[in-house]
Structures are given as C-alpha cells and as structure tokens.
C-alpha cells in the first residue's frame, strides 16, 4: 500500500483541504451527500460503507447514536476511508492488509480524518 495513504498527517490535511470548500455550520450528512454519497440510517453495529458497482456510488449505512457528535464521527470516519483511498475496486483495502498493524493504521487514519473534518 502507498505509504502516503498510511500517513496520519496526510489524513488530517486531506480533511482540511476538502473542508475548505464547505460552509459553516458543518453538517456531515449534507457534506457526504454533496459528493453524491448515499447516507442511510440502518440497523448496523455503528456504520459501514458499501460500494454499488452498478451505480458506481458509495452508500454509508449508519446507526443513530444518542450522542450526535458520535453519530457524526462514525459517518466522518467512513468518509475518511473513501477520501483517503482505502477502497480498491469497491472493497475496503483492509481486506488486503497483511497484518493487524496495517489494519489498525487504516482505522487510525480514518479516525484522524474524521477528527480533522469535525473539528476544523
């Protein structure tokens, strides 16, 4: 995997670069939809992103949590996977990560992206 795609500072910068085009107050669901992503309340653990090969679009399925910030964070985390290039051929790259440390790094980067996006 490209080392740039595994860099936390890259994740934070990517979020800030994307966010500079957004207006405040920031609404993560509207933000996701503005890129053509489907965002759907669903009966899932927390959130999952699915790529529809037929339409070529991503759908983020999420669970509404009591804490609105946590709900926004899990959606922003999924956006991190998309914007940081963690998907290949519609599948999350973590399926191809050869060890747990690599998987943890991908999740850490998505968290860093979400934090930067929500706290810019």
N, C-alpha and C positions, 0 to 999 in steps of 0.2 A: 504494500500500500504506500502511496505517496506520503513521505514524511511531513510535507506541508499540511496534509489533511489530518495529521495526528497532532498538530501543534495547538495548544490551548490559546496562545496569543493570537493565532490566525483565526480561531473560532470567535474570539471576542471582537477582533477587528471586522470580520465579516458581518457580524450582527450590527455593529455600529455603522458600517458602510450602507447596509440595507436600510437601517432605521432612519438615516439622514433624509430619506425621501418621504417619510411619514409625517403626518400631522399629529399634534397632541390634542386631547389626551389619547394615549395609545390603547387601542383595543386589539388584542392579539387575534381574536377570531376574524374581525374585519380585515386585519392585516393579512392573514392567511388566505382569506377569500379573494383579496385584491390580486393575488398571484394565481388565481384560478384553482386553488385547492378547495376541496370539499371538506367541511368541518362538521362532524355529526356527533350529537350526543348518543351514546350507545352503552350497552351493558358489557363493558370490558373492565379488566383489572384497574388500569389507570388510563392508558392511551396506547394506540397502535396506529401505525401508518401503513396504508395499503396502496400499491400502485396498480391502477387499472390499465392493463396492456391494450385493451380495445380502444379506450379513450385517450390514453397517454397522460392521464391525470392522477394526482395523488389525492387520497382521502385520509383525513385524520379522524379516527374514531376516539372519543374521549368520554370519561366518566366525570360527571359534575361532582365536585368535592364541596364540602361545607365551606372551606376557605377558598374564596375567589382567587387569591393570589396563587394558591397551589394549583388550581384548575388552569390558570393562565400559564403557570410554569410548565405543566406537563404538555400543554399544546405547544409552547415555545420550544421545549425540548425536542419534540417531534419535528418541528420546523428546522431545528438545528441539524438533525440528521439529513433532511432534504437539502438545505442550503450548503452544508459542508461536504456534500458529495458522498455521503455514507451509503447511498443506494447505487447498485450497479445492476442494470437490466431489471429494475423494479424490485430487487431484493436488497435488504439491508446487508451491507458488507460484513457485518459481524458474523454472518453465516460462514464467511470465508476466512475469518480471523483465526489464525492457527493456535492461539493460546488465550487463556483467560486475561492475561495482562493487556493484550491487544484489544479485547472486547471492552475491558474496563476503561481503556483510553478513549475509545469511541464514545462511550457513555459519558465520560468526564468532559469531553469536548462538547457534546450536545448540551450538557448542563451549563458549561461556560457560555455557550451561545445564548441559551435561554436567559441566564442571569444578565448578560450584557444587553440583551434585547429589552428586558423588562425594567432594567434599572438605568437606562441611558439618560 
